[in-house]
């Protein structure tokens, strides 16, 4: 398996807890417990977290 594929998998597994939080917040927003604007920021936060984890995992293979 290539290092790139491994890095992508690590990045995706790292955002899994955050993705569960997104689902919870979506449910809370549906019932009006949190403002709907919170949901607009979550995809950006997930993308940034995935990119940061992908970049950081590159240092695992450089020593």
N, C-alpha and C positions, 0 to 999 in steps of 0.2 A: 504494500500500500504506500502511496506517495506521502511525503511529508505535508504537502498542501492539503490533501484530503483529510489527514489526521488533524491538521490545524483547524480546518473548517468544522469538523465534528466537535472538537474541543470548544470552539467558539459557540456552537449551537447548544451543546450541553450546558455551557456556563450560563446561557440566558434562560434556561428552562424554568428556574424558580421565578424569574421576573415575568415570564410568559404566564405562569399560573396567577401571578398578581394582577396581570392585565385582565384575565378572565374574571377574577374576583371584583376588580374595579368596574368592569363593564356591567356586571350583575348589580353592583351597588348603584351605578349611574342609572340603570334601568328603573330602579325603585326610587330614584331621587335622593339617595343618601349622600352622594357626592356630585359636584357639578359636572356637567357634560364636557366642559373644556379640559378636564383632566384627561379624558380619553384621547384628545388631539395630541397631547404631548407624549403619550406612551409609545407609539410606533417610532418616534424619533429617538426616545431613550433606549428602546430595544436595539435599534440599528447601531447607535453609538456604542452600546455595550458589546455588541457582537464584533464590531470592528476593533475595538480596544483589545478584546480577548484574542482575536485573530492575530493582531500585531504582536501582542505580548507573547503568544505561544511560539512565535518565530525564534525567540531567544532560547527556547528549550533545545533547539537543534543546533545552535551555534556554540554551545558549550557553556 
